[in-house]
Amino acid sequence: MSADDLNRLGGFARYEDVDGDAIGYRTLPGTDHPKAAYFTRGSGHNSKALYTEKPDDYVELMERLARKFGTARHLVPEPVVHKNGTSKIGMIAYGTSHYAISEAMDE
């Protein structure tokens, strides 16, 4: 989401499941807005990314993550495997690292 999106919505909860797919919305990196992207620690946060030790918040987070992986299972493309029969190492690339690996393989 952009700064305009954040202003239009009036609020932002980093880990809130707004549309039911269990995947939280994100802001664009570098967005100049006080509610833009930031880091939180592990599983000790609630849907608003606030630190918590409440058991109910932890259960809610773990249940959302389980739903998130179920959603992602249907959205993530199948792996692309390149073999030449003599390879001694393997690499796993995802996201933008894919392009660096592809470029290195061409050399």
Phi, psi and omega in degrees: 000147179269174176300321178298318177300314180297318178295319181294320182284335178079355179188166182204127175240109190310322184247016178285138180269086187290319187249010174085003180265000178071007178254114183293148177291157177231156173262158179290134178304137179086003179296125182274084181202139182297342179259010183285185186308141176202168182260146173231162182270131171025228185260014181266041180223161177261191184294339178267008180068023177270140180301138179207153171236015181286129181302321181296322177296319180296315178299315179301317179297314181295322177293321178295318179297321177298317177295322180300314180295326176295318177296312183298327180304330180267349185254333184282132180292160176298153178293151174250121184246130176246122178232144175237002177088346180239003183297139178250349178227164176229154177228146175242126180232142176211158182063220184286344177293339178306317185290323177295318178295316179299318179295318181295326180291334180284344183273000000 
